[in-house]
Structure formats: structure tokens, C-alpha cells
Amino acid sequence: MAKIDLDALNIDELASLRDRAIEKLAEKVAARQAELEAELERLSAYGGKAAKKTQTAPPAPRAKKNERAGETEQAKPQGEGTVAEAA
């Protein structure tokens, strides 16, 4: 690939170069996606399940209600409570 002196290009030439690079990247991404989908289709034959088009991440685990209550109790500073504790 020929080296391009970016400092020597004017703004219009740089914008054109950017547009060509974006188009080429889009072509390569589309080609790779087609390859991966074909591979997934081949692999799904071995799993016995239908191939998923998109996979989503499982939801993040949430703290249980009683665990959240314990965290708030731990957050209270020691010695600051009822009058009976101060006496």
C-alpha cells in the first residue's frame, strides 16, 4: 500500500480519503459478518438448536432485598444512635 503524506493534503482531499476509508471499512465489515453468519449456520447443525441472529448479555445480578438492608445498617456510624447508647 502506498504511503500518503497527510500533512500535504488539503481539507477536501482529507475528507475524500476519510470517506473512501469509511466505505472500505463498511465493505470489509459486511463481508466478515456474512462469513460469521455462514459459520454460525454450519455450527448450528451440530448443536441441534436454531442459530440466534443476535445474542444479548444476561441482566446484571441484583442484590436481594435483605442484602441491601444489611448494607444500609453497616453504613451507619458507630456510637450515633439512640440516647440509651450515649449514656
PyMOL Python script that loads the backbone (N, CA, C, O; Angstrom):
from pymol import cmd

cmd.read_pdbstr("""\
ATOM      1  N   MET A   1       0.840  -1.170   0.000  1.00  0.00           N
ATOM      2  CA  MET A   1       0.000   0.000   0.000  1.00  0.00           C
ATOM      3  C   MET A   1       0.890   1.240   0.000  1.00  0.00           C
ATOM      4  O   MET A   1       1.878   1.305   0.732  1.00  0.00           O
ATOM      5  N   ALA A   2       0.542   2.195  -0.803  1.00  0.00           N
ATOM      6  CA  ALA A   2       1.323   3.415  -0.927  1.00  0.00           C
ATOM      7  C   ALA A   2       1.142   4.283   0.321  1.00  0.00           C
ATOM      8  O   ALA A   2       0.046   4.390   0.872  1.00  0.00           O
ATOM      9  N   LYS A   3       2.243   4.896   0.748  1.00  0.00           N
ATOM     10  CA  LYS A   3       2.187   5.800   1.894  1.00  0.00           C
ATOM     11  C   LYS A   3       1.605   7.132   1.431  1.00  0.00           C
ATOM     12  O   LYS A   3       1.899   7.605   0.334  1.00  0.00           O
ATOM     13  N   ILE A   4       0.780   7.722   2.279  1.00  0.00           N
ATOM     14  CA  ILE A   4       0.149   9.004   1.961  1.00  0.00           C
ATOM     15  C   ILE A   4       0.665  10.035   2.949  1.00  0.00           C
ATOM     16  O   ILE A   4       0.631   9.816   4.160  1.00  0.00           O
ATOM     17  N   ASP A   5       1.145  11.161   2.430  1.00  0.00           N
ATOM     18  CA  ASP A   5       1.596  12.257   3.287  1.00  0.00           C
ATOM     19  C   ASP A   5       0.377  13.095   3.652  1.00  0.00           C
ATOM     20  O   ASP A   5      -0.055  13.954   2.883  1.00  0.00           O
ATOM     21  N   LEU A   6      -0.172  12.834   4.839  1.00  0.00           N
ATOM     22  CA  LEU A   6      -1.397  13.507   5.261  1.00  0.00           C
ATOM     23  C   LEU A   6      -1.185  15.005   5.445  1.00  0.00           C
ATOM     24  O   LEU A   6      -2.110  15.792   5.244  1.00  0.00           O
ATOM     25  N   ASP A   7       0.011  15.395   5.821  1.00  0.00           N
ATOM     26  CA  ASP A   7       0.295  16.816   6.008  1.00  0.00           C
ATOM     27  C   ASP A   7       0.240  17.590   4.689  1.00  0.00           C
ATOM     28  O   ASP A   7      -0.016  18.794   4.681  1.00  0.00           O
ATOM     29  N   ALA A   8       0.480  16.892   3.575  1.00  0.00           N
ATOM     30  CA  ALA A   8       0.489  17.559   2.275  1.00  0.00           C
ATOM     31  C   ALA A   8      -0.909  17.693   1.675  1.00  0.00           C
ATOM     32  O   ALA A   8      -1.095  18.436   0.711  1.00  0.00           O
ATOM     33  N   LEU A   9      -1.900  16.981   2.232  1.00  0.00           N
ATOM     34  CA  LEU A   9      -3.254  17.013   1.670  1.00  0.00           C
ATOM     35  C   LEU A   9      -4.030  18.210   2.215  1.00  0.00           C
ATOM     36  O   LEU A   9      -3.871  18.610   3.368  1.00  0.00           O
ATOM     37  N   ASN A  10      -4.879  18.772   1.340  1.00  0.00           N
ATOM     38  CA  ASN A  10      -5.749  19.851   1.816  1.00  0.00           C
ATOM     39  C   ASN A  10      -7.000  19.231   2.452  1.00  0.00           C
ATOM     40  O   ASN A  10      -7.164  18.011   2.451  1.00  0.00           O
ATOM     41  N   ILE A  11      -7.847  20.049   2.974  1.00  0.00           N
ATOM     42  CA  ILE A  11      -9.017  19.559   3.711  1.00  0.00           C
ATOM     43  C   ILE A  11      -9.950  18.732   2.827  1.00  0.00           C
ATOM     44  O   ILE A  11     -10.458  17.700   3.268  1.00  0.00           O
ATOM     45  N   ASP A  12     -10.182  19.164   1.597  1.00  0.00           N
ATOM     46  CA  ASP A  12     -11.064  18.405   0.704  1.00  0.00           C
ATOM     47  C   ASP A  12     -10.493  17.023   0.411  1.00  0.00           C
ATOM     48  O   ASP A  12     -11.230  16.038   0.376  1.00  0.00           O
ATOM     49  N   GLU A  13      -9.184  16.950   0.202  1.00  0.00           N
ATOM     50  CA  GLU A  13      -8.552  15.661  -0.068  1.00  0.00           C
ATOM     51  C   GLU A  13      -8.605  14.756   1.169  1.00  0.00           C
ATOM     52  O   GLU A  13      -8.824  13.551   1.051  1.00  0.00           O
ATOM     53  N   LEU A  14      -8.407  15.336   2.341  1.00  0.00           N
ATOM     54  CA  LEU A  14      -8.501  14.552   3.573  1.00  0.00           C
ATOM     55  C   LEU A  14      -9.920  14.029   3.788  1.00  0.00           C
ATOM     56  O   LEU A  14     -10.107  12.883   4.198  1.00  0.00           O
ATOM     57  N   ALA A  15     -10.919  14.868   3.511  1.00  0.00           N
ATOM     58  CA  ALA A  15     -12.313  14.444   3.661  1.00  0.00           C
ATOM     59  C   ALA A  15     -12.635  13.319   2.680  1.00  0.00           C
ATOM     60  O   ALA A  15     -13.342  12.373   3.027  1.00  0.00           O
ATOM     61  N   SER A  16     -12.124  13.419   1.472  1.00  0.00           N
ATOM     62  CA  SER A  16     -12.341  12.377   0.470  1.00  0.00           C
ATOM     63  C   SER A  16     -11.681  11.067   0.909  1.00  0.00           C
ATOM     64  O   SER A  16     -12.261   9.990   0.776  1.00  0.00           O
ATOM     65  N   LEU A  17     -10.464  11.182   1.430  1.00  0.00           N
ATOM     66  CA  LEU A  17      -9.763   9.998   1.918  1.00  0.00           C
ATOM     67  C   LEU A  17     -10.538   9.344   3.058  1.00  0.00           C
ATOM     68  O   LEU A  17     -10.660   8.120   3.105  1.00  0.00           O
ATOM     69  N   ARG A  18     -11.061  10.156   3.974  1.00  0.00           N
ATOM     70  CA  ARG A  18     -11.862   9.636   5.078  1.00  0.00           C
ATOM     71  C   ARG A  18     -13.093   8.899   4.560  1.00  0.00           C
ATOM     72  O   ARG A  18     -13.423   7.815   5.040  1.00  0.00           O
ATOM     73  N   ASP A  19     -13.773   9.497   3.573  1.00  0.00           N
ATOM     74  CA  ASP A  19     -14.977   8.869   3.023  1.00  0.00           C
ATOM     75  C   ASP A  19     -14.656   7.530   2.364  1.00  0.00           C
ATOM     76  O   ASP A  19     -15.405   6.565   2.515  1.00  0.00           O
ATOM     77  N   ARG A  20     -13.549   7.472   1.640  1.00  0.00           N
ATOM     78  CA  ARG A  20     -13.148   6.213   0.992  1.00  0.00           C
ATOM     79  C   ARG A  20     -12.800   5.163   2.047  1.00  0.00           C
ATOM     80  O   ARG A  20     -13.136   3.989   1.895  1.00  0.00           O
ATOM     81  N   ALA A  21     -12.122   5.593   3.121  1.00  0.00           N
ATOM     82  CA  ALA A  21     -11.763   4.660   4.187  1.00  0.00           C
ATOM     83  C   ALA A  21     -13.018   4.112   4.871  1.00  0.00           C
ATOM     84  O   ALA A  21     -13.088   2.923   5.180  1.00  0.00           O
ATOM     85  N   ILE A  22     -13.988   4.962   5.102  1.00  0.00           N
ATOM     86  CA  ILE A  22     -15.241   4.530   5.732  1.00  0.00           C
ATOM     87  C   ILE A  22     -15.965   3.523   4.838  1.00  0.00           C
ATOM     88  O   ILE A  22     -16.485   2.519   5.325  1.00  0.00           O
ATOM     89  N   GLU A  23     -15.997   3.791   3.537  1.00  0.00           N
ATOM     90  CA  GLU A  23     -16.655   2.869   2.607  1.00  0.00           C
ATOM     91  C   GLU A  23     -15.954   1.517   2.592  1.00  0.00           C
ATOM     92  O   GLU A  23     -16.611   0.476   2.605  1.00  0.00           O
ATOM     93  N   LYS A  24     -14.621   1.528   2.565  1.00  0.00           N
ATOM     94  CA  LYS A  24     -13.856   0.282   2.520  1.00  0.00           C
ATOM     95  C   LYS A  24     -14.054  -0.507   3.816  1.00  0.00           C
ATOM     96  O   LYS A  24     -14.206  -1.728   3.785  1.00  0.00           O
ATOM     97  N   LEU A  25     -14.053   0.187   4.941  1.00  0.00           N
ATOM     98  CA  LEU A  25     -14.298  -0.490   6.216  1.00  0.00           C
ATOM     99  C   LEU A  25     -15.689  -1.108   6.258  1.00  0.00           C
ATOM    100  O   LEU A  25     -15.854  -2.227   6.742  1.00  0.00           O
ATOM    101  N   ALA A  26     -16.677  -0.399   5.763  1.00  0.00           N
ATOM    102  CA  ALA A  26     -18.050  -0.916   5.748  1.00  0.00           C
ATOM    103  C   ALA A  26     -18.136  -2.178   4.883  1.00  0.00           C
ATOM    104  O   ALA A  26     -18.827  -3.132   5.241  1.00  0.00           O
ATOM    105  N   GLU A  27     -17.444  -2.181   3.763  1.00  0.00           N
ATOM    106  CA  GLU A  27     -17.422  -3.367   2.896  1.00  0.00           C
ATOM    107  C   GLU A  27     -16.800  -4.554   3.620  1.00  0.00           C
ATOM    108  O   GLU A  27     -17.326  -5.666   3.573  1.00  0.00           O
ATOM    109  N   LYS A  28     -15.673  -4.310   4.290  1.00  0.00           N
ATOM    110  CA  LYS A  28     -14.987  -5.395   4.985  1.00  0.00           C
ATOM    111  C   LYS A  28     -15.812  -5.914   6.160  1.00  0.00           C
ATOM    112  O   LYS A  28     -15.840  -7.117   6.417  1.00  0.00           O
ATOM    113  N   VAL A  29     -16.472  -5.025   6.863  1.00  0.00           N
ATOM    114  CA  VAL A  29     -17.320  -5.445   7.982  1.00  0.00           C
ATOM    115  C   VAL A  29     -18.476  -6.292   7.470  1.00  0.00           C
ATOM    116  O   VAL A  29     -18.799  -7.319   8.067  1.00  0.00           O
ATOM    117  N   ALA A  30     -19.100  -5.879   6.377  1.00  0.00           N
ATOM    118  CA  ALA A  30     -20.219  -6.638   5.812  1.00  0.00           C
ATOM    119  C   ALA A  30     -19.766  -8.015   5.350  1.00  0.00           C
ATOM    120  O   ALA A  30     -20.465  -9.006   5.561  1.00  0.00           O
ATOM    121  N   ALA A  31     -18.595  -8.079   4.719  1.00  0.00           N
ATOM    122  CA  ALA A  31     -18.075  -9.367   4.253  1.00  0.00           C
ATOM    123  C   ALA A  31     -17.779 -10.286   5.436  1.00  0.00           C
ATOM    124  O   ALA A  31     -18.103 -11.473   5.400  1.00  0.00           O
ATOM    125  N   ARG A  32     -17.170  -9.743   6.473  1.00  0.00           N
ATOM    126  CA  ARG A  32     -16.842 -10.552   7.659  1.00  0.00           C
ATOM    127  C   ARG A  32     -18.107 -11.013   8.374  1.00  0.00           C
ATOM    128  O   ARG A  32     -18.174 -12.141   8.861  1.00  0.00           O
ATOM    129  N   GLN A  33     -19.107 -10.143   8.436  1.00  0.00           N
ATOM    130  CA  GLN A  33     -20.368 -10.516   9.065  1.00  0.00           C
ATOM    131  C   GLN A  33     -21.019 -11.665   8.301  1.00  0.00           C
ATOM    132  O   GLN A  33     -21.552 -12.594   8.910  1.00  0.00           O
ATOM    133  N   ALA A  34     -20.978 -11.606   6.984  1.00  0.00           N
ATOM    134  CA  ALA A  34     -21.547 -12.688   6.176  1.00  0.00           C
ATOM    135  C   ALA A  34     -20.794 -13.994   6.428  1.00  0.00           C
ATOM    136  O   ALA A  34     -21.409 -15.057   6.514  1.00  0.00           O
ATOM    137  N   GLU A  35     -19.458 -13.920   6.546  1.00  0.00           N
ATOM    138  CA  GLU A  35     -18.669 -15.113   6.841  1.00  0.00           C
ATOM    139  C   GLU A  35     -19.059 -15.703   8.196  1.00  0.00           C
ATOM    140  O   GLU A  35     -19.241 -16.914   8.322  1.00  0.00           O
ATOM    141  N   LEU A  36     -19.185 -14.848   9.198  1.00  0.00           N
ATOM    142  CA  LEU A  36     -19.520 -15.320  10.540  1.00  0.00           C
ATOM    143  C   LEU A  36     -20.925 -15.904  10.602  1.00  0.00           C
ATOM    144  O   LEU A  36     -21.150 -16.901  11.288  1.00  0.00           O
ATOM    145  N   GLU A  37     -21.866 -15.299   9.899  1.00  0.00           N
ATOM    146  CA  GLU A  37     -23.226 -15.837   9.881  1.00  0.00           C
ATOM    147  C   GLU A  37     -23.260 -17.199   9.201  1.00  0.00           C
ATOM    148  O   GLU A  37     -23.990 -18.089   9.639  1.00  0.00           O
ATOM    149  N   ALA A  38     -22.476 -17.376   8.130  1.00  0.00           N
ATOM    150  CA  ALA A  38     -22.413 -18.668   7.456  1.00  0.00           C
ATOM    151  C   ALA A  38     -21.785 -19.713   8.379  1.00  0.00           C
ATOM    152  O   ALA A  38     -22.244 -20.854   8.433  1.00  0.00           O
ATOM    153  N   GLU A  39     -20.744 -19.323   9.099  1.00  0.00           N
ATOM    154  CA  GLU A  39     -20.105 -20.231  10.044  1.00  0.00           C
ATOM    155  C   GLU A  39     -21.068 -20.613  11.168  1.00  0.00           C
ATOM    156  O   GLU A  39     -21.136 -21.777  11.562  1.00  0.00           O
ATOM    157  N   LEU A  40     -21.798 -19.650  11.672  1.00  0.00           N
ATOM    158  CA  LEU A  40     -22.780 -19.909  12.721  1.00  0.00           C
ATOM    159  C   LEU A  40     -23.859 -20.873  12.220  1.00  0.00           C
ATOM    160  O   LEU A  40     -24.305 -21.753  12.955  1.00  0.00           O
ATOM    161  N   GLU A  41     -24.258 -20.702  11.004  1.00  0.00           N
ATOM    162  CA  GLU A  41     -25.267 -21.587  10.409  1.00  0.00           C
ATOM    163  C   GLU A  41     -24.731 -23.021  10.329  1.00  0.00           C
ATOM    164  O   GLU A  41     -25.451 -23.974  10.626  1.00  0.00           O
ATOM    165  N   ARG A  42     -23.469 -23.166   9.927  1.00  0.00           N
ATOM    166  CA  ARG A  42     -22.854 -24.502   9.864  1.00  0.00           C
ATOM    167  C   ARG A  42     -22.742 -25.105  11.260  1.00  0.00           C
ATOM    168  O   ARG A  42     -23.029 -26.288  11.445  1.00  0.00           O
ATOM    169  N   LEU A  43     -22.333 -24.315  12.235  1.00  0.00           N
ATOM    170  CA  LEU A  43     -22.160 -24.822  13.589  1.00  0.00           C
ATOM    171  C   LEU A  43     -23.490 -25.175  14.247  1.00  0.00           C
ATOM    172  O   LEU A  43     -23.548 -26.086  15.073  1.00  0.00           O
ATOM    173  N   SER A  44     -24.542 -24.474  13.895  1.00  0.00           N
ATOM    174  CA  SER A  44     -25.847 -24.750  14.500  1.00  0.00           C
ATOM    175  C   SER A  44     -26.351 -26.134  14.126  1.00  0.00           C
ATOM    176  O   SER A  44     -27.184 -26.699  14.834  1.00  0.00           O
ATOM    177  N   ALA A  45     -25.864 -26.682  13.035  1.00  0.00           N
ATOM    178  CA  ALA A  45     -26.262 -28.028  12.638  1.00  0.00           C
ATOM    179  C   ALA A  45     -25.775 -29.056  13.659  1.00  0.00           C
ATOM    180  O   ALA A  45     -26.400 -30.104  13.824  1.00  0.00           O
ATOM    181  N   TYR A  46     -24.675 -28.769  14.340  1.00  0.00           N
ATOM    182  CA  TYR A  46     -24.133 -29.696  15.322  1.00  0.00           C
ATOM    183  C   TYR A  46     -24.788 -29.554  16.682  1.00  0.00           C
ATOM    184  O   TYR A  46     -24.831 -30.515  17.450  1.00  0.00           O
ATOM    185  N   GLY A  47     -25.294 -28.380  16.992  1.00  0.00           N
ATOM    186  CA  GLY A  47     -25.885 -28.141  18.303  1.00  0.00           C
ATOM    187  C   GLY A  47     -27.317 -28.587  18.409  1.00  0.00           C
ATOM    188  O   GLY A  47     -27.812 -28.797  19.517  1.00  0.00           O
ATOM    189  N   GLY A  48     -27.998 -28.738  17.300  1.00  0.00           N
ATOM    190  CA  GLY A  48     -29.381 -29.153  17.325  1.00  0.00           C
ATOM    191  C   GLY A  48     -30.345 -28.020  17.630  1.00  0.00           C
ATOM    192  O   GLY A  48     -31.558 -28.227  17.620  1.00  0.00           O
ATOM    193  N   LYS A  49     -29.838 -26.845  17.896  1.00  0.00           N
ATOM    194  CA  LYS A  49     -30.690 -25.695  18.168  1.00  0.00           C
ATOM    195  C   LYS A  49     -30.581 -24.725  17.007  1.00  0.00           C
ATOM    196  O   LYS A  49     -29.584 -24.698  16.286  1.00  0.00           O
ATOM    197  N   ALA A  50     -31.622 -23.935  16.842  1.00  0.00           N
ATOM    198  CA  ALA A  50     -31.594 -22.924  15.787  1.00  0.00           C
ATOM    199  C   ALA A  50     -30.591 -21.836  16.146  1.00  0.00           C
ATOM    200  O   ALA A  50     -30.437 -21.480  17.315  1.00  0.00           O
ATOM    201  N   ALA A  51     -29.923 -21.322  15.153  1.00  0.00           N
ATOM    202  CA  ALA A  51     -28.934 -20.265  15.385  1.00  0.00           C
ATOM    203  C   ALA A  51     -29.639 -18.965  15.742  1.00  0.00           C
ATOM    204  O   ALA A  51     -30.671 -18.622  15.165  1.00  0.00           O
ATOM    205  N   LYS A  52     -29.074 -18.259  16.687  1.00  0.00           N
ATOM    206  CA  LYS A  52     -29.636 -16.970  17.072  1.00  0.00           C
ATOM    207  C   LYS A  52     -29.030 -15.896  16.187  1.00  0.00           C
ATOM    208  O   LYS A  52     -27.838 -15.929  15.882  1.00  0.00           O
ATOM    209  N   LYS A  53     -29.839 -14.963  15.785  1.00  0.00           N
ATOM    210  CA  LYS A  53     -29.331 -13.844  14.982  1.00  0.00           C
ATOM    211  C   LYS A  53     -28.518 -12.896  15.851  1.00  0.00           C
ATOM    212  O   LYS A  53     -27.431 -12.470  15.461  1.00  0.00           O
ATOM    213  N   THR A  54     -29.039 -12.565  17.020  1.00  0.00           N
ATOM    214  CA  THR A  54     -28.309 -11.687  17.928  1.00  0.00           C
ATOM    215  C   THR A  54     -28.338 -12.301  19.309  1.00  0.00           C
ATOM    216  O   THR A  54     -29.326 -12.915  19.711  1.00  0.00           O
ATOM    217  N   GLN A  55     -27.259 -12.131  20.021  1.00  0.00           N
ATOM    218  CA  GLN A  55     -27.201 -12.626  21.378  1.00  0.00           C
ATOM    219  C   GLN A  55     -27.132 -11.425  22.303  1.00  0.00           C
ATOM    220  O   GLN A  55     -26.373 -10.484  22.072  1.00  0.00           O
ATOM    221  N   THR A  56     -27.934 -11.474  23.348  1.00  0.00           N
ATOM    222  CA  THR A  56     -27.921 -10.384  24.314  1.00  0.00           C
ATOM    223  C   THR A  56     -27.278 -10.873  25.595  1.00  0.00           C
ATOM    224  O   THR A  56     -27.383 -12.050  25.940  1.00  0.00           O
ATOM    225  N   ALA A  57     -26.628  -9.993  26.281  1.00  0.00           N
ATOM    226  CA  ALA A  57     -25.995 -10.335  27.548  1.00  0.00           C
ATOM    227  C   ALA A  57     -27.082 -10.495  28.608  1.00  0.00           C
ATOM    228  O   ALA A  57     -28.087  -9.785  28.591  1.00  0.00           O
ATOM    229  N   PRO A  58     -26.871 -11.425  29.522  1.00  0.00           N
ATOM    230  CA  PRO A  58     -27.859 -11.586  30.589  1.00  0.00           C
ATOM    231  C   PRO A  58     -27.845 -10.352  31.479  1.00  0.00           C
ATOM    232  O   PRO A  58     -26.831  -9.661  31.569  1.00  0.00           O
ATOM    233  N   PRO A  59     -28.965 -10.074  32.135  1.00  0.00           N
ATOM    234  CA  PRO A  59     -29.009  -8.896  33.005  1.00  0.00           C
ATOM    235  C   PRO A  59     -28.033  -9.061  34.162  1.00  0.00           C
ATOM    236  O   PRO A  59     -27.759 -10.175  34.611  1.00  0.00           O
ATOM    237  N   ALA A  60     -27.522  -7.945  34.631  1.00  0.00           N
ATOM    238  CA  ALA A  60     -26.577  -7.966  35.748  1.00  0.00           C
ATOM    239  C   ALA A  60     -27.292  -8.432  37.004  1.00  0.00           C
ATOM    240  O   ALA A  60     -28.449  -8.071  37.220  1.00  0.00           O
ATOM    241  N   PRO A  61     -26.629  -9.229  37.841  1.00  0.00           N
ATOM    242  CA  PRO A  61     -27.280  -9.694  39.064  1.00  0.00           C
ATOM    243  C   PRO A  61     -27.533  -8.535  40.006  1.00  0.00           C
ATOM    244  O   PRO A  61     -26.715  -7.623  40.128  1.00  0.00           O
ATOM    245  N   ARG A  62     -28.671  -8.583  40.668  1.00  0.00           N
ATOM    246  CA  ARG A  62     -29.053  -7.521  41.599  1.00  0.00           C
ATOM    247  C   ARG A  62     -29.002  -8.087  43.011  1.00  0.00           C
ATOM    248  O   ARG A  62     -29.232  -9.276  43.228  1.00  0.00           O
ATOM    249  N   ALA A  63     -28.702  -7.231  43.951  1.00  0.00           N
ATOM    250  CA  ALA A  63     -28.668  -7.644  45.357  1.00  0.00           C
ATOM    251  C   ALA A  63     -30.085  -7.943  45.824  1.00  0.00           C
ATOM    252  O   ALA A  63     -31.039  -7.275  45.424  1.00  0.00           O
ATOM    253  N   LYS A  64     -30.209  -8.955  46.676  1.00  0.00           N
ATOM    254  CA  LYS A  64     -31.517  -9.287  47.228  1.00  0.00           C
ATOM    255  C   LYS A  64     -31.922  -8.215  48.217  1.00  0.00           C
ATOM    256  O   LYS A  64     -31.086  -7.475  48.735  1.00  0.00           O
ATOM    257  N   LYS A  65     -33.209  -8.144  48.467  1.00  0.00           N
ATOM    258  CA  LYS A  65     -33.747  -7.094  49.328  1.00  0.00           C
ATOM    259  C   LYS A  65     -33.106  -7.140  50.714  1.00  0.00           C
ATOM    260  O   LYS A  65     -32.746  -6.093  51.253  1.00  0.00           O
ATOM    261  N   ASN A  66     -32.957  -8.322  51.300  1.00  0.00           N
ATOM    262  CA  ASN A  66     -32.390  -8.411  52.652  1.00  0.00           C
ATOM    263  C   ASN A  66     -30.896  -8.079  52.645  1.00  0.00           C
ATOM    264  O   ASN A  66     -30.387  -7.602  53.659  1.00  0.00           O
ATOM    265  N   GLU A  67     -30.182  -8.310  51.560  1.00  0.00           N
ATOM    266  CA  GLU A  67     -28.773  -7.935  51.472  1.00  0.00           C
ATOM    267  C   GLU A  67     -28.628  -6.419  51.391  1.00  0.00           C
ATOM    268  O   GLU A  67     -27.713  -5.849  51.985  1.00  0.00           O
ATOM    269  N   ARG A  68     -29.520  -5.772  50.665  1.00  0.00           N
ATOM    270  CA  ARG A  68     -29.466  -4.311  50.563  1.00  0.00           C
ATOM    271  C   ARG A  68     -29.742  -3.671  51.915  1.00  0.00           C
ATOM    272  O   ARG A  68     -29.119  -2.663  52.250  1.00  0.00           O
ATOM    273  N   ALA A  69     -30.665  -4.232  52.708  1.00  0.00           N
ATOM    274  CA  ALA A  69     -30.981  -3.687  54.024  1.00  0.00           C
ATOM    275  C   ALA A  69     -29.771  -3.824  54.940  1.00  0.00           C
ATOM    276  O   ALA A  69     -29.505  -2.923  55.736  1.00  0.00           O
ATOM    277  N   GLY A  70     -29.035  -4.921  54.851  1.00  0.00           N
ATOM    278  CA  GLY A  70     -27.843  -5.124  55.667  1.00  0.00           C
ATOM    279  C   GLY A  70     -26.752  -4.130  55.315  1.00  0.00           C
ATOM    280  O   GLY A  70     -26.001  -3.713  56.196  1.00  0.00           O
ATOM    281  N   GLU A  71     -26.644  -3.745  54.073  1.00  0.00           N
ATOM    282  CA  GLU A  71     -25.633  -2.773  53.667  1.00  0.00           C
ATOM    283  C   GLU A  71     -25.927  -1.402  54.265  1.00  0.00           C
ATOM    284  O   GLU A  71     -25.002  -0.701  54.674  1.00  0.00           O
ATOM    285  N   THR A  72     -27.185  -1.011  54.324  1.00  0.00           N
ATOM    286  CA  THR A  72     -27.516   0.303  54.876  1.00  0.00           C
ATOM    287  C   THR A  72     -27.278   0.323  56.375  1.00  0.00           C
ATOM    288  O   THR A  72     -26.904   1.364  56.916  1.00  0.00           O
ATOM    289  N   GLU A  73     -27.486  -0.812  57.076  1.00  0.00           N
ATOM    290  CA  GLU A  73     -27.226  -0.858  58.507  1.00  0.00           C
ATOM    291  C   GLU A  73     -25.730  -0.755  58.778  1.00  0.00           C
ATOM    292  O   GLU A  73     -25.322  -0.136  59.762  1.00  0.00           O
ATOM    293  N   GLN A  74     -24.915  -1.347  57.926  1.00  0.00           N
ATOM    294  CA  GLN A  74     -23.472  -1.283  58.096  1.00  0.00           C
ATOM    295  C   GLN A  74     -22.952   0.112  57.812  1.00  0.00           C
ATOM    296  O   GLN A  74     -21.900   0.487  58.330  1.00  0.00           O
ATOM    297  N   ALA A  75     -23.643   0.874  57.023  1.00  0.00           N
ATOM    298  CA  ALA A  75     -23.199   2.207  56.657  1.00  0.00           C
ATOM    299  C   ALA A  75     -23.394   3.207  57.787  1.00  0.00           C
ATOM    300  O   ALA A  75     -22.783   4.276  57.752  1.00  0.00           O
ATOM    301  N   LYS A  76     -24.231   2.904  58.803  1.00  0.00           N
ATOM    302  CA  LYS A  76     -24.458   3.824  59.911  1.00  0.00           C
ATOM    303  C   LYS A  76     -23.198   3.884  60.769  1.00  0.00           C
ATOM    304  O   LYS A  76     -22.621   2.843  61.082  1.00  0.00           O
ATOM    305  N   PRO A  77     -22.760   5.087  61.156  1.00  0.00           N
ATOM    306  CA  PRO A  77     -21.566   5.188  62.009  1.00  0.00           C
ATOM    307  C   PRO A  77     -21.844   4.666  63.400  1.00  0.00           C
ATOM    308  O   PRO A  77     -22.958   4.790  63.908  1.00  0.00           O
ATOM    309  N   GLN A  78     -20.820   4.074  64.022  1.00  0.00           N
ATOM    310  CA  GLN A  78     -20.952   3.523  65.370  1.00  0.00           C
ATOM    311  C   GLN A  78     -21.066   4.655  66.391  1.00  0.00           C
ATOM    312  O   GLN A  78     -20.446   5.703  66.212  1.00  0.00           O
ATOM    313  N   GLY A  79     -21.836   4.467  67.442  1.00  0.00           N
ATOM    314  CA  GLY A  79     -21.938   5.434  68.520  1.00  0.00           C
ATOM    315  C   GLY A  79     -22.975   6.505  68.263  1.00  0.00           C
ATOM    316  O   GLY A  79     -23.282   7.283  69.168  1.00  0.00           O
ATOM    317  N   GLU A  80     -23.517   6.573  67.086  1.00  0.00           N
ATOM    318  CA  GLU A  80     -24.548   7.556  66.800  1.00  0.00           C
ATOM    319  C   GLU A  80     -25.859   6.821  66.662  1.00  0.00           C
ATOM    320  O   GLU A  80     -26.162   6.278  65.599  1.00  0.00           O
ATOM    321  N   GLY A  81     -26.622   6.799  67.696  1.00  0.00           N
ATOM    322  CA  GLY A  81     -27.886   6.085  67.642  1.00  0.00           C
ATOM    323  C   GLY A  81     -28.833   6.688  68.628  1.00  0.00           C
ATOM    324  O   GLY A  81     -29.064   7.897  68.635  1.00  0.00           O
ATOM    325  N   THR A  82     -29.390   5.832  69.474  1.00  0.00           N
ATOM    326  CA  THR A  82     -30.362   6.301  70.455  1.00  0.00           C
ATOM    327  C   THR A  82     -29.659   6.928  71.647  1.00  0.00           C
ATOM    328  O   THR A  82     -28.442   6.807  71.787  1.00  0.00           O
ATOM    329  N   VAL A  83     -30.412   7.591  72.500  1.00  0.00           N
ATOM    330  CA  VAL A  83     -29.885   8.241  73.698  1.00  0.00           C
ATOM    331  C   VAL A  83     -29.351   7.187  74.663  1.00  0.00           C
ATOM    332  O   VAL A  83     -28.376   7.446  75.369  1.00  0.00           O
ATOM    333  N   ALA A  84     -29.960   6.019  74.711  1.00  0.00           N
ATOM    334  CA  ALA A  84     -29.565   4.954  75.611  1.00  0.00           C
ATOM    335  C   ALA A  84     -28.133   4.516  75.315  1.00  0.00           C
ATOM    336  O   ALA A  84     -27.393   4.174  76.237  1.00  0.00           O
ATOM    337  N   GLU A  85     -27.730   4.523  74.037  1.00  0.00           N
ATOM    338  CA  GLU A  85     -26.375   4.124  73.669  1.00  0.00           C
ATOM    339  C   GLU A  85     -25.366   5.151  74.154  1.00  0.00           C
ATOM    340  O   GLU A  85     -24.249   4.795  74.530  1.00  0.00           O
ATOM    341  N   ALA A  86     -25.754   6.432  74.148  1.00  0.00           N
ATOM    342  CA  ALA A  86     -24.832   7.507  74.544  1.00  0.00           C
ATOM    343  C   ALA A  86     -24.613   7.503  76.041  1.00  0.00           C
ATOM    344  O   ALA A  86     -23.562   7.969  76.481  1.00  0.00           O
ATOM    345  N   ALA A  87     -25.548   7.001  76.868  1.00  0.00           N
ATOM    346  CA  ALA A  87     -25.432   7.048  78.326  1.00  0.00           C
ATOM    347  C   ALA A  87     -24.580   5.973  78.882  1.00  0.00           C
ATOM    348  O   ALA A  87     -24.397   5.895  80.097  1.00  0.00           O
TER     349      ALA A  87
END
""", "prot")
cmd.dss("prot")
cmd.show_as("cartoon", "prot")
cmd.util.cbc("prot")
cmd.orient("prot")
